[in-house]
Amino acid sequence: MRESTPPLNAAPNFRDLSEHVRASIAMRPRTLFRSDHLGALGDKDAQQIQALGVRRVLDFRGVDERRSAVCKLPDVAVHSLAIEPTIVQVLSDLLSAGRRLTPADVVAHMQDTYRGFVRQHTDRFAEFFRHLLASSEPTVFHCTAGKDRTGFAAALVLRALGASQQDVLRDYLLTNQRLKAPPGTAWGLSPEVAAVLWSVRPEFLQASFDAVEQDHGSLEAYLRDGLRLGEPERKELRRLYLLQG
């Protein structure tokens, strides 16, 4: 599928959320964007995002992440929805303890991370939706790599708007075409382990939705009770972000 949003050198995971879900829903184009962090943008990248009309940034990064890479996009309102990263620290602790990590270890810990989005950070995702319901001004939401915290947020938005599981997964997995793993030795990881850490996999996202089912009974119940998206809010979300007609 051809994309209308421009490729960005410093934020390769930046994309229009509407462009990969057209099989099931018709989202308003150039309204809701997902991305990796915006702290390394050059002038050209920033100008390209500005040309899309972006006025609001929703940032899932933790305190140190934000401090080390402050948003370089001018003239926007930046809202912090901090979810501190844990996976790198967990893996670092295991390495320090002499554990030889395998790709399977990383998969298991990534699944724990995604379960944690539901079991520890639902309030942050509820806050995310409150911002989206406030207005439909062009918005970019992101974390550092734009793959995990951002990936779960994107999946929630798309499911709340009525997108199919297939379209949600299509958008989610596109990250694997956008990001390249840094050398494994940068973190003391073997290349094959780093490749898993830097990727997205269906079983990562599925772990979060399994936690939704286990803890809330259904996605509908989680949207309603966990994220406080009742039918009036769902209707407003559709009005703001779907094409009408």
Biotite code that builds the C-alpha atoms (Angstrom):
import biotite.structure as struc

atoms = struc.array([
    struc.Atom([0.000, 0.000, 0.000], chain_id="A", res_id=1, res_name="MET", atom_name="CA", element="C"),
    struc.Atom([1.430, 3.371, -1.012], chain_id="A", res_id=2, res_name="ARG", atom_name="CA", element="C"),
    struc.Atom([1.903, 5.829, 1.833], chain_id="A", res_id=3, res_name="GLU", atom_name="CA", element="C"),
    struc.Atom([1.187, 9.531, 1.548], chain_id="A", res_id=4, res_name="SER", atom_name="CA", element="C"),
    struc.Atom([3.151, 10.522, 4.642], chain_id="A", res_id=5, res_name="THR", atom_name="CA", element="C"),
    struc.Atom([6.787, 11.329, 3.918], chain_id="A", res_id=6, res_name="PRO", atom_name="CA", element="C"),
    struc.Atom([9.630, 9.127, 5.204], chain_id="A", res_id=7, res_name="PRO", atom_name="CA", element="C"),
    struc.Atom([11.614, 10.782, 7.976], chain_id="A", res_id=8, res_name="LEU", atom_name="CA", element="C"),
    struc.Atom([15.342, 10.300, 8.413], chain_id="A", res_id=9, res_name="ASN", atom_name="CA", element="C"),
    struc.Atom([15.402, 10.708, 12.186], chain_id="A", res_id=10, res_name="ALA", atom_name="CA", element="C"),
    struc.Atom([12.030, 9.108, 12.954], chain_id="A", res_id=11, res_name="ALA", atom_name="CA", element="C"),
    struc.Atom([11.693, 6.170, 10.552], chain_id="A", res_id=12, res_name="PRO", atom_name="CA", element="C"),
    struc.Atom([8.730, 4.707, 12.437], chain_id="A", res_id=13, res_name="ASN", atom_name="CA", element="C"),
    struc.Atom([6.601, 7.825, 11.900], chain_id="A", res_id=14, res_name="PHE", atom_name="CA", element="C"),
    struc.Atom([3.418, 7.058, 9.987], chain_id="A", res_id=15, res_name="ARG", atom_name="CA", element="C"),
    struc.Atom([-0.210, 8.014, 9.493], chain_id="A", res_id=16, res_name="ASP", atom_name="CA", element="C"),
    struc.Atom([-2.323, 5.558, 11.480], chain_id="A", res_id=17, res_name="LEU", atom_name="CA", element="C"),
    struc.Atom([-5.048, 5.692, 8.831], chain_id="A", res_id=18, res_name="SER", atom_name="CA", element="C"),
    struc.Atom([-2.982, 4.291, 5.989], chain_id="A", res_id=19, res_name="GLU", atom_name="CA", element="C"),
    struc.Atom([-2.799, 0.606, 6.876], chain_id="A", res_id=20, res_name="HIS", atom_name="CA", element="C"),
    struc.Atom([-6.285, -0.118, 8.195], chain_id="A", res_id=21, res_name="VAL", atom_name="CA", element="C"),
    struc.Atom([-8.406, 0.760, 5.188], chain_id="A", res_id=22, res_name="ARG", atom_name="CA", element="C"),
    struc.Atom([-9.678, -2.780, 4.753], chain_id="A", res_id=23, res_name="ALA", atom_name="CA", element="C"),
    struc.Atom([-11.895, -2.438, 7.839], chain_id="A", res_id=24, res_name="SER", atom_name="CA", element="C"),
    struc.Atom([-12.322, 1.247, 8.756], chain_id="A", res_id=25, res_name="ILE", atom_name="CA", element="C"),
    struc.Atom([-12.005, 4.626, 7.053], chain_id="A", res_id=26, res_name="ALA", atom_name="CA", element="C"),
    struc.Atom([-10.008, 6.883, 9.339], chain_id="A", res_id=27, res_name="MET", atom_name="CA", element="C"),
    struc.Atom([-9.566, 10.564, 8.689], chain_id="A", res_id=28, res_name="ARG", atom_name="CA", element="C"),
    struc.Atom([-6.174, 10.956, 7.004], chain_id="A", res_id=29, res_name="PRO", atom_name="CA", element="C"),
    struc.Atom([-3.508, 13.252, 8.416], chain_id="A", res_id=30, res_name="ARG", atom_name="CA", element="C"),
    struc.Atom([-5.156, 13.324, 11.832], chain_id="A", res_id=31, res_name="THR", atom_name="CA", element="C"),
    struc.Atom([-3.525, 10.664, 14.000], chain_id="A", res_id=32, res_name="LEU", atom_name="CA", element="C"),
    struc.Atom([0.101, 9.663, 13.626], chain_id="A", res_id=33, res_name="PHE", atom_name="CA", element="C"),
    struc.Atom([2.296, 7.173, 15.493], chain_id="A", res_id=34, res_name="ARG", atom_name="CA", element="C"),
    struc.Atom([6.058, 7.477, 15.724], chain_id="A", res_id=35, res_name="SER", atom_name="CA", element="C"),
    struc.Atom([9.338, 6.806, 17.405], chain_id="A", res_id=36, res_name="ASP", atom_name="CA", element="C"),
    struc.Atom([10.716, 9.706, 19.456], chain_id="A", res_id=37, res_name="HIS", atom_name="CA", element="C"),
    struc.Atom([11.001, 13.228, 18.074], chain_id="A", res_id=38, res_name="LEU", atom_name="CA", element="C"),
    struc.Atom([14.168, 14.190, 19.904], chain_id="A", res_id=39, res_name="GLY", atom_name="CA", element="C"),
    struc.Atom([16.554, 13.794, 16.971], chain_id="A", res_id=40, res_name="ALA", atom_name="CA", element="C"),
    struc.Atom([14.610, 15.626, 14.266], chain_id="A", res_id=41, res_name="LEU", atom_name="CA", element="C"),
    struc.Atom([16.552, 17.830, 11.901], chain_id="A", res_id=42, res_name="GLY", atom_name="CA", element="C"),
    struc.Atom([15.010, 20.895, 10.314], chain_id="A", res_id=43, res_name="ASP", atom_name="CA", element="C"),
    struc.Atom([13.777, 18.990, 7.260], chain_id="A", res_id=44, res_name="LYS", atom_name="CA", element="C"),
    struc.Atom([12.078, 16.282, 9.311], chain_id="A", res_id=45, res_name="ASP", atom_name="CA", element="C"),
    struc.Atom([10.464, 18.874, 11.581], chain_id="A", res_id=46, res_name="ALA", atom_name="CA", element="C"),
    struc.Atom([9.209, 20.846, 8.603], chain_id="A", res_id=47, res_name="GLN", atom_name="CA", element="C"),
    struc.Atom([7.688, 17.729, 7.061], chain_id="A", res_id=48, res_name="GLN", atom_name="CA", element="C"),
    struc.Atom([5.760, 16.988, 10.258], chain_id="A", res_id=49, res_name="ILE", atom_name="CA", element="C"),
    struc.Atom([4.704, 20.621, 10.586], chain_id="A", res_id=50, res_name="GLN", atom_name="CA", element="C"),
    struc.Atom([3.384, 20.495, 7.030], chain_id="A", res_id=51, res_name="ALA", atom_name="CA", element="C"),
    struc.Atom([1.009, 17.746, 8.156], chain_id="A", res_id=52, res_name="LEU", atom_name="CA", element="C"),
    struc.Atom([-0.544, 20.180, 10.628], chain_id="A", res_id=53, res_name="GLY", atom_name="CA", element="C"),
    struc.Atom([0.550, 18.363, 13.801], chain_id="A", res_id=54, res_name="VAL", atom_name="CA", element="C"),
    struc.Atom([-0.224, 20.474, 16.863], chain_id="A", res_id=55, res_name="ARG", atom_name="CA", element="C"),
    struc.Atom([-0.294, 17.929, 19.701], chain_id="A", res_id=56, res_name="ARG", atom_name="CA", element="C"),
    struc.Atom([2.253, 15.349, 20.886], chain_id="A", res_id=57, res_name="VAL", atom_name="CA", element="C"),
    struc.Atom([1.409, 12.548, 23.334], chain_id="A", res_id=58, res_name="LEU", atom_name="CA", element="C"),
    struc.Atom([4.638, 11.134, 24.755], chain_id="A", res_id=59, res_name="ASP", atom_name="CA", element="C"),
    struc.Atom([4.711, 7.724, 26.482], chain_id="A", res_id=60, res_name="PHE", atom_name="CA", element="C"),
    struc.Atom([8.427, 7.908, 27.333], chain_id="A", res_id=61, res_name="ARG", atom_name="CA", element="C"),
    struc.Atom([9.767, 7.802, 30.867], chain_id="A", res_id=62, res_name="GLY", atom_name="CA", element="C"),
    struc.Atom([11.499, 10.674, 32.655], chain_id="A", res_id=63, res_name="VAL", atom_name="CA", element="C"),
    struc.Atom([15.084, 9.908, 31.623], chain_id="A", res_id=64, res_name="ASP", atom_name="CA", element="C"),
    struc.Atom([14.049, 9.139, 28.049], chain_id="A", res_id=65, res_name="GLU", atom_name="CA", element="C"),
    struc.Atom([12.375, 12.531, 27.703], chain_id="A", res_id=66, res_name="ARG", atom_name="CA", element="C"),
    struc.Atom([15.236, 14.360, 29.363], chain_id="A", res_id=67, res_name="ARG", atom_name="CA", element="C"),
    struc.Atom([17.864, 12.830, 27.068], chain_id="A", res_id=68, res_name="SER", atom_name="CA", element="C"),
    struc.Atom([15.937, 13.478, 23.850], chain_id="A", res_id=69, res_name="ALA", atom_name="CA", element="C"),
    struc.Atom([13.691, 16.510, 24.183], chain_id="A", res_id=70, res_name="VAL", atom_name="CA", element="C"),
    struc.Atom([11.055, 16.897, 21.474], chain_id="A", res_id=71, res_name="CYS", atom_name="CA", element="C"),
    struc.Atom([12.486, 18.911, 18.564], chain_id="A", res_id=72, res_name="LYS", atom_name="CA", element="C"),
    struc.Atom([9.123, 19.703, 16.990], chain_id="A", res_id=73, res_name="LEU", atom_name="CA", element="C"),
    struc.Atom([8.346, 23.417, 17.439], chain_id="A", res_id=74, res_name="PRO", atom_name="CA", element="C"),
    struc.Atom([4.975, 24.988, 18.137], chain_id="A", res_id=75, res_name="ASP", atom_name="CA", element="C"),
    struc.Atom([3.256, 21.906, 19.538], chain_id="A", res_id=76, res_name="VAL", atom_name="CA", element="C"),
    struc.Atom([1.687, 21.054, 22.882], chain_id="A", res_id=77, res_name="ALA", atom_name="CA", element="C"),
    struc.Atom([3.575, 18.103, 24.397], chain_id="A", res_id=78, res_name="VAL", atom_name="CA", element="C"),
    struc.Atom([1.740, 15.977, 26.967], chain_id="A", res_id=79, res_name="HIS", atom_name="CA", element="C"),
    struc.Atom([3.634, 13.411, 29.037], chain_id="A", res_id=80, res_name="SER", atom_name="CA", element="C"),
    struc.Atom([1.933, 10.045, 29.565], chain_id="A", res_id=81, res_name="LEU", atom_name="CA", element="C"),
    struc.Atom([4.980, 8.506, 31.182], chain_id="A", res_id=82, res_name="ALA", atom_name="CA", element="C"),
    struc.Atom([5.369, 4.737, 31.222], chain_id="A", res_id=83, res_name="ILE", atom_name="CA", element="C"),
    struc.Atom([8.849, 3.917, 32.429], chain_id="A", res_id=84, res_name="GLU", atom_name="CA", element="C"),
    struc.Atom([10.666, 1.331, 30.317], chain_id="A", res_id=85, res_name="PRO", atom_name="CA", element="C"),
    struc.Atom([11.557, -1.891, 32.097], chain_id="A", res_id=86, res_name="THR", atom_name="CA", element="C"),
    struc.Atom([12.688, -4.468, 29.560], chain_id="A", res_id=87, res_name="ILE", atom_name="CA", element="C"),
    struc.Atom([16.268, -3.215, 29.060], chain_id="A", res_id=88, res_name="VAL", atom_name="CA", element="C"),
    struc.Atom([16.811, -3.005, 32.832], chain_id="A", res_id=89, res_name="GLN", atom_name="CA", element="C"),
    struc.Atom([15.426, -6.523, 33.311], chain_id="A", res_id=90, res_name="VAL", atom_name="CA", element="C"),
    struc.Atom([17.712, -7.936, 30.641], chain_id="A", res_id=91, res_name="LEU", atom_name="CA", element="C"),
    struc.Atom([20.708, -5.962, 31.957], chain_id="A", res_id=92, res_name="SER", atom_name="CA", element="C"),
    struc.Atom([20.137, -7.364, 35.450], chain_id="A", res_id=93, res_name="ASP", atom_name="CA", element="C"),
    struc.Atom([19.995, -10.889, 34.061], chain_id="A", res_id=94, res_name="LEU", atom_name="CA", element="C"),
    struc.Atom([23.237, -10.356, 32.150], chain_id="A", res_id=95, res_name="LEU", atom_name="CA", element="C"),
    struc.Atom([24.898, -8.911, 35.253], chain_id="A", res_id=96, res_name="SER", atom_name="CA", element="C"),
    struc.Atom([23.851, -12.009, 37.161], chain_id="A", res_id=97, res_name="ALA", atom_name="CA", element="C"),
    struc.Atom([25.651, -14.155, 34.596], chain_id="A", res_id=98, res_name="GLY", atom_name="CA", element="C"),
    struc.Atom([22.577, -15.311, 32.697], chain_id="A", res_id=99, res_name="ARG", atom_name="CA", element="C"),
    struc.Atom([23.156, -16.213, 29.066], chain_id="A", res_id=100, res_name="ARG", atom_name="CA", element="C"),
    struc.Atom([20.121, -14.788, 27.310], chain_id="A", res_id=101, res_name="LEU", atom_name="CA", element="C"),
    struc.Atom([18.411, -16.517, 24.423], chain_id="A", res_id=102, res_name="THR", atom_name="CA", element="C"),
    struc.Atom([15.837, -15.170, 21.950], chain_id="A", res_id=103, res_name="PRO", atom_name="CA", element="C"),
    struc.Atom([13.198, -17.189, 23.815], chain_id="A", res_id=104, res_name="ALA", atom_name="CA", element="C"),
    struc.Atom([14.095, -15.354, 27.044], chain_id="A", res_id=105, res_name="ASP", atom_name="CA", element="C"),
    struc.Atom([13.519, -12.015, 25.340], chain_id="A", res_id=106, res_name="VAL", atom_name="CA", element="C"),
    struc.Atom([10.177, -13.147, 23.917], chain_id="A", res_id=107, res_name="VAL", atom_name="CA", element="C"),
    struc.Atom([9.017, -14.161, 27.403], chain_id="A", res_id=108, res_name="ALA", atom_name="CA", element="C"),
    struc.Atom([10.098, -10.867, 28.969], chain_id="A", res_id=109, res_name="HIS", atom_name="CA", element="C"),
    struc.Atom([8.548, -8.857, 26.153], chain_id="A", res_id=110, res_name="MET", atom_name="CA", element="C"),
    struc.Atom([5.273, -10.660, 26.749], chain_id="A", res_id=111, res_name="GLN", atom_name="CA", element="C"),
    struc.Atom([5.523, -9.715, 30.440], chain_id="A", res_id=112, res_name="ASP", atom_name="CA", element="C"),
    struc.Atom([6.047, -6.098, 29.370], chain_id="A", res_id=113, res_name="THR", atom_name="CA", element="C"),
    struc.Atom([2.901, -6.157, 27.268], chain_id="A", res_id=114, res_name="TYR", atom_name="CA", element="C"),
    struc.Atom([0.862, -7.747, 30.054], chain_id="A", res_id=115, res_name="ARG", atom_name="CA", element="C"),
    struc.Atom([2.113, -4.918, 32.246], chain_id="A", res_id=116, res_name="GLY", atom_name="CA", element="C"),
    struc.Atom([0.573, -2.350, 29.915], chain_id="A", res_id=117, res_name="PHE", atom_name="CA", element="C"),
    struc.Atom([-2.821, -3.748, 30.927], chain_id="A", res_id=118, res_name="VAL", atom_name="CA", element="C"),
    struc.Atom([-2.135, -4.635, 34.546], chain_id="A", res_id=119, res_name="ARG", atom_name="CA", element="C"),
    struc.Atom([-0.020, -1.647, 35.586], chain_id="A", res_id=120, res_name="GLN", atom_name="CA", element="C"),
    struc.Atom([-0.587, 1.192, 33.115], chain_id="A", res_id=121, res_name="HIS", atom_name="CA", element="C"),
    struc.Atom([-4.235, 1.193, 32.109], chain_id="A", res_id=122, res_name="THR", atom_name="CA", element="C"),
    struc.Atom([-4.568, 4.638, 33.719], chain_id="A", res_id=123, res_name="ASP", atom_name="CA", element="C"),
    struc.Atom([-2.023, 6.037, 31.261], chain_id="A", res_id=124, res_name="ARG", atom_name="CA", element="C"),
    struc.Atom([-3.886, 4.642, 28.283], chain_id="A", res_id=125, res_name="PHE", atom_name="CA", element="C"),
    struc.Atom([-7.154, 5.998, 29.678], chain_id="A", res_id=126, res_name="ALA", atom_name="CA", element="C"),
    struc.Atom([-5.478, 9.410, 29.893], chain_id="A", res_id=127, res_name="GLU", atom_name="CA", element="C"),
    struc.Atom([-4.334, 8.968, 26.294], chain_id="A", res_id=128, res_name="PHE", atom_name="CA", element="C"),
    struc.Atom([-7.947, 8.536, 25.196], chain_id="A", res_id=129, res_name="PHE", atom_name="CA", element="C"),
    struc.Atom([-9.029, 11.596, 27.178], chain_id="A", res_id=130, res_name="ARG", atom_name="CA", element="C"),
    struc.Atom([-6.634, 13.674, 25.096], chain_id="A", res_id=131, res_name="HIS", atom_name="CA", element="C"),
    struc.Atom([-7.926, 12.128, 21.877], chain_id="A", res_id=132, res_name="LEU", atom_name="CA", element="C"),
    struc.Atom([-11.512, 12.884, 22.886], chain_id="A", res_id=133, res_name="LEU", atom_name="CA", element="C"),
    struc.Atom([-10.684, 16.524, 23.665], chain_id="A", res_id=134, res_name="ALA", atom_name="CA", element="C"),
    struc.Atom([-10.239, 17.371, 19.982], chain_id="A", res_id=135, res_name="SER", atom_name="CA", element="C"),
    struc.Atom([-9.225, 15.865, 16.652], chain_id="A", res_id=136, res_name="SER", atom_name="CA", element="C"),
    struc.Atom([-6.376, 18.293, 16.044], chain_id="A", res_id=137, res_name="GLU", atom_name="CA", element="C"),
    struc.Atom([-3.565, 16.482, 14.201], chain_id="A", res_id=138, res_name="PRO", atom_name="CA", element="C"),
    struc.Atom([-1.666, 14.504, 16.810], chain_id="A", res_id=139, res_name="THR", atom_name="CA", element="C"),
    struc.Atom([1.390, 12.301, 16.989], chain_id="A", res_id=140, res_name="VAL", atom_name="CA", element="C"),
    struc.Atom([1.783, 9.776, 19.807], chain_id="A", res_id=141, res_name="PHE", atom_name="CA", element="C"),
    struc.Atom([5.073, 8.046, 20.453], chain_id="A", res_id=142, res_name="HIS", atom_name="CA", element="C"),
    struc.Atom([7.541, 6.415, 22.809], chain_id="A", res_id=143, res_name="CYS", atom_name="CA", element="C"),
    struc.Atom([11.250, 5.891, 22.099], chain_id="A", res_id=144, res_name="THR", atom_name="CA", element="C"),
    struc.Atom([11.208, 3.314, 19.304], chain_id="A", res_id=145, res_name="ALA", atom_name="CA", element="C"),
    struc.Atom([7.498, 3.655, 18.590], chain_id="A", res_id=146, res_name="GLY", atom_name="CA", element="C"),
    struc.Atom([6.969, -0.076, 18.795], chain_id="A", res_id=147, res_name="LYS", atom_name="CA", element="C"),
    struc.Atom([5.749, -1.307, 22.210], chain_id="A", res_id=148, res_name="ASP", atom_name="CA", element="C"),
    struc.Atom([4.029, 1.381, 24.288], chain_id="A", res_id=149, res_name="ARG", atom_name="CA", element="C"),
    struc.Atom([3.065, 3.106, 21.058], chain_id="A", res_id=150, res_name="THR", atom_name="CA", element="C"),
    struc.Atom([2.143, -0.195, 19.424], chain_id="A", res_id=151, res_name="GLY", atom_name="CA", element="C"),
    struc.Atom([-0.283, -1.107, 22.188], chain_id="A", res_id=152, res_name="PHE", atom_name="CA", element="C"),
    struc.Atom([-1.791, 2.406, 22.166], chain_id="A", res_id=153, res_name="ALA", atom_name="CA", element="C"),
    struc.Atom([-2.288, 2.193, 18.396], chain_id="A", res_id=154, res_name="ALA", atom_name="CA", element="C"),
    struc.Atom([-3.920, -1.223, 18.712], chain_id="A", res_id=155, res_name="ALA", atom_name="CA", element="C"),
    struc.Atom([-6.321, 0.118, 21.340], chain_id="A", res_id=156, res_name="LEU", atom_name="CA", element="C"),
    struc.Atom([-7.302, 3.115, 19.219], chain_id="A", res_id=157, res_name="VAL", atom_name="CA", element="C"),
    struc.Atom([-7.862, 0.982, 16.159], chain_id="A", res_id=158, res_name="LEU", atom_name="CA", element="C"),
    struc.Atom([-9.935, -1.621, 18.004], chain_id="A", res_id=159, res_name="ARG", atom_name="CA", element="C"),
    struc.Atom([-11.970, 1.110, 19.720], chain_id="A", res_id=160, res_name="ALA", atom_name="CA", element="C"),
    struc.Atom([-12.720, 2.569, 16.270], chain_id="A", res_id=161, res_name="LEU", atom_name="CA", element="C"),
    struc.Atom([-13.786, -0.824, 14.932], chain_id="A", res_id=162, res_name="GLY", atom_name="CA", element="C"),
    struc.Atom([-10.725, -1.986, 13.009], chain_id="A", res_id=163, res_name="ALA", atom_name="CA", element="C"),
    struc.Atom([-10.334, -5.711, 12.420], chain_id="A", res_id=164, res_name="SER", atom_name="CA", element="C"),
    struc.Atom([-7.685, -7.755, 14.212], chain_id="A", res_id=165, res_name="GLN", atom_name="CA", element="C"),
    struc.Atom([-6.024, -8.287, 10.820], chain_id="A", res_id=166, res_name="GLN", atom_name="CA", element="C"),
    struc.Atom([-5.708, -4.549, 10.184], chain_id="A", res_id=167, res_name="ASP", atom_name="CA", element="C"),
    struc.Atom([-4.444, -3.932, 13.709], chain_id="A", res_id=168, res_name="VAL", atom_name="CA", element="C"),
    struc.Atom([-1.765, -6.574, 13.275], chain_id="A", res_id=169, res_name="LEU", atom_name="CA", element="C"),
    struc.Atom([-0.828, -5.230, 9.841], chain_id="A", res_id=170, res_name="ARG", atom_name="CA", element="C"),
    struc.Atom([-0.160, -1.784, 11.265], chain_id="A", res_id=171, res_name="ASP", atom_name="CA", element="C"),
    struc.Atom([1.657, -3.219, 14.290], chain_id="A", res_id=172, res_name="TYR", atom_name="CA", element="C"),
    struc.Atom([4.027, -5.408, 12.261], chain_id="A", res_id=173, res_name="LEU", atom_name="CA", element="C"),
    struc.Atom([4.954, -2.585, 9.896], chain_id="A", res_id=174, res_name="LEU", atom_name="CA", element="C"),
    struc.Atom([7.447, -1.514, 12.549], chain_id="A", res_id=175, res_name="THR", atom_name="CA", element="C"),
    struc.Atom([9.650, -4.450, 11.509], chain_id="A", res_id=176, res_name="ASN", atom_name="CA", element="C"),
    struc.Atom([10.097, -2.809, 8.107], chain_id="A", res_id=177, res_name="GLN", atom_name="CA", element="C"),
    struc.Atom([10.969, 0.543, 9.675], chain_id="A", res_id=178, res_name="ARG", atom_name="CA", element="C"),
    struc.Atom([13.468, -0.206, 12.437], chain_id="A", res_id=179, res_name="LEU", atom_name="CA", element="C"),
    struc.Atom([16.871, -1.860, 12.360], chain_id="A", res_id=180, res_name="LYS", atom_name="CA", element="C"),
    struc.Atom([18.394, -3.386, 15.468], chain_id="A", res_id=181, res_name="ALA", atom_name="CA", element="C"),
    struc.Atom([21.554, -1.674, 16.691], chain_id="A", res_id=182, res_name="PRO", atom_name="CA", element="C"),
    struc.Atom([24.621, -3.869, 17.068], chain_id="A", res_id=183, res_name="PRO", atom_name="CA", element="C"),
    struc.Atom([24.013, -6.390, 19.826], chain_id="A", res_id=184, res_name="GLY", atom_name="CA", element="C"),
    struc.Atom([27.322, -5.599, 21.449], chain_id="A", res_id=185, res_name="THR", atom_name="CA", element="C"),
    struc.Atom([26.010, -2.104, 22.237], chain_id="A", res_id=186, res_name="ALA", atom_name="CA", element="C"),
    struc.Atom([23.968, -3.620, 25.075], chain_id="A", res_id=187, res_name="TRP", atom_name="CA", element="C"),
    struc.Atom([26.065, -6.702, 25.684], chain_id="A", res_id=188, res_name="GLY", atom_name="CA", element="C"),
    struc.Atom([23.524, -8.771, 23.752], chain_id="A", res_id=189, res_name="LEU", atom_name="CA", element="C"),
    struc.Atom([24.146, -11.259, 20.991], chain_id="A", res_id=190, res_name="SER", atom_name="CA", element="C"),
    struc.Atom([22.902, -10.063, 17.585], chain_id="A", res_id=191, res_name="PRO", atom_name="CA", element="C"),
    struc.Atom([20.103, -12.639, 17.517], chain_id="A", res_id=192, res_name="GLU", atom_name="CA", element="C"),
    struc.Atom([18.888, -11.562, 20.971], chain_id="A", res_id=193, res_name="VAL", atom_name="CA", element="C"),
    struc.Atom([19.073, -7.865, 20.071], chain_id="A", res_id=194, res_name="ALA", atom_name="CA", element="C"),
    struc.Atom([17.110, -8.578, 16.891], chain_id="A", res_id=195, res_name="ALA", atom_name="CA", element="C"),
    struc.Atom([14.207, -9.957, 18.951], chain_id="A", res_id=196, res_name="VAL", atom_name="CA", element="C"),
    struc.Atom([14.332, -7.057, 21.404], chain_id="A", res_id=197, res_name="LEU", atom_name="CA", element="C"),
    struc.Atom([14.210, -4.525, 18.588], chain_id="A", res_id=198, res_name="TRP", atom_name="CA", element="C"),
    struc.Atom([11.342, -6.213, 16.751], chain_id="A", res_id=199, res_name="SER", atom_name="CA", element="C"),
    struc.Atom([7.619, -6.585, 17.208], chain_id="A", res_id=200, res_name="VAL", atom_name="CA", element="C"),
    struc.Atom([5.969, -9.995, 17.093], chain_id="A", res_id=201, res_name="ARG", atom_name="CA", element="C"),
    struc.Atom([2.342, -11.082, 17.086], chain_id="A", res_id=202, res_name="PRO", atom_name="CA", element="C"),
    struc.Atom([2.869, -12.943, 20.358], chain_id="A", res_id=203, res_name="GLU", atom_name="CA", element="C"),
    struc.Atom([3.934, -9.701, 22.077], chain_id="A", res_id=204, res_name="PHE", atom_name="CA", element="C"),
    struc.Atom([0.703, -7.894, 21.239], chain_id="A", res_id=205, res_name="LEU", atom_name="CA", element="C"),
    struc.Atom([-1.354, -11.018, 21.859], chain_id="A", res_id=206, res_name="GLN", atom_name="CA", element="C"),
    struc.Atom([-0.007, -11.188, 25.413], chain_id="A", res_id=207, res_name="ALA", atom_name="CA", element="C"),
    struc.Atom([-1.586, -7.821, 26.177], chain_id="A", res_id=208, res_name="SER", atom_name="CA", element="C"),
    struc.Atom([-4.954, -8.830, 24.766], chain_id="A", res_id=209, res_name="PHE", atom_name="CA", element="C"),
    struc.Atom([-4.785, -12.144, 26.619], chain_id="A", res_id=210, res_name="ASP", atom_name="CA", element="C"),
    struc.Atom([-4.323, -10.114, 29.822], chain_id="A", res_id=211, res_name="ALA", atom_name="CA", element="C"),
    struc.Atom([-7.347, -8.029, 28.854], chain_id="A", res_id=212, res_name="VAL", atom_name="CA", element="C"),
    struc.Atom([-9.445, -11.184, 28.493], chain_id="A", res_id=213, res_name="GLU", atom_name="CA", element="C"),
    struc.Atom([-8.139, -12.742, 31.699], chain_id="A", res_id=214, res_name="GLN", atom_name="CA", element="C"),
    struc.Atom([-8.545, -9.638, 33.873], chain_id="A", res_id=215, res_name="ASP", atom_name="CA", element="C"),
    struc.Atom([-11.594, -7.932, 32.340], chain_id="A", res_id=216, res_name="HIS", atom_name="CA", element="C"),
    struc.Atom([-13.465, -10.700, 30.567], chain_id="A", res_id=217, res_name="GLY", atom_name="CA", element="C"),
    struc.Atom([-13.496, -9.065, 27.137], chain_id="A", res_id=218, res_name="SER", atom_name="CA", element="C"),
    struc.Atom([-12.051, -6.204, 25.144], chain_id="A", res_id=219, res_name="LEU", atom_name="CA", element="C"),
    struc.Atom([-15.411, -4.413, 25.279], chain_id="A", res_id=220, res_name="GLU", atom_name="CA", element="C"),
    struc.Atom([-15.374, -4.556, 29.074], chain_id="A", res_id=221, res_name="ALA", atom_name="CA", element="C"),
    struc.Atom([-11.798, -3.268, 29.181], chain_id="A", res_id=222, res_name="TYR", atom_name="CA", element="C"),
    struc.Atom([-12.636, -0.360, 26.894], chain_id="A", res_id=223, res_name="LEU", atom_name="CA", element="C"),
    struc.Atom([-15.701, 0.486, 28.986], chain_id="A", res_id=224, res_name="ARG", atom_name="CA", element="C"),
    struc.Atom([-14.442, -0.109, 32.527], chain_id="A", res_id=225, res_name="ASP", atom_name="CA", element="C"),
    struc.Atom([-10.664, 0.138, 32.240], chain_id="A", res_id=226, res_name="GLY", atom_name="CA", element="C"),
    struc.Atom([-10.313, 2.921, 29.680], chain_id="A", res_id=227, res_name="LEU", atom_name="CA", element="C"),
    struc.Atom([-13.635, 4.609, 30.505], chain_id="A", res_id=228, res_name="ARG", atom_name="CA", element="C"),
    struc.Atom([-14.823, 4.475, 26.906], chain_id="A", res_id=229, res_name="LEU", atom_name="CA", element="C"),
    struc.Atom([-18.565, 3.984, 27.188], chain_id="A", res_id=230, res_name="GLY", atom_name="CA", element="C"),
    struc.Atom([-20.823, 4.150, 24.180], chain_id="A", res_id=231, res_name="GLU", atom_name="CA", element="C"),
    struc.Atom([-21.009, 7.985, 24.218], chain_id="A", res_id=232, res_name="PRO", atom_name="CA", element="C"),
    struc.Atom([-17.192, 8.182, 24.221], chain_id="A", res_id=233, res_name="GLU", atom_name="CA", element="C"),
    struc.Atom([-16.908, 5.518, 21.525], chain_id="A", res_id=234, res_name="ARG", atom_name="CA", element="C"),
    struc.Atom([-19.409, 7.427, 19.395], chain_id="A", res_id=235, res_name="LYS", atom_name="CA", element="C"),
    struc.Atom([-17.464, 10.653, 19.850], chain_id="A", res_id=236, res_name="GLU", atom_name="CA", element="C"),
    struc.Atom([-14.204, 8.896, 19.025], chain_id="A", res_id=237, res_name="LEU", atom_name="CA", element="C"),
    struc.Atom([-15.720, 7.630, 15.775], chain_id="A", res_id=238, res_name="ARG", atom_name="CA", element="C"),
    struc.Atom([-17.023, 11.120, 14.962], chain_id="A", res_id=239, res_name="ARG", atom_name="CA", element="C"),
    struc.Atom([-13.603, 12.659, 15.511], chain_id="A", res_id=240, res_name="LEU", atom_name="CA", element="C"),
    struc.Atom([-11.423, 10.099, 13.757], chain_id="A", res_id=241, res_name="TYR", atom_name="CA", element="C"),
    struc.Atom([-13.511, 8.290, 11.145], chain_id="A", res_id=242, res_name="LEU", atom_name="CA", element="C"),
    struc.Atom([-14.635, 9.632, 7.810], chain_id="A", res_id=243, res_name="LEU", atom_name="CA", element="C"),
    struc.Atom([-18.368, 10.188, 7.839], chain_id="A", res_id=244, res_name="GLN", atom_name="CA", element="C"),
    struc.Atom([-20.601, 9.283, 4.972], chain_id="A", res_id=245, res_name="GLY", atom_name="CA", element="C"),
])
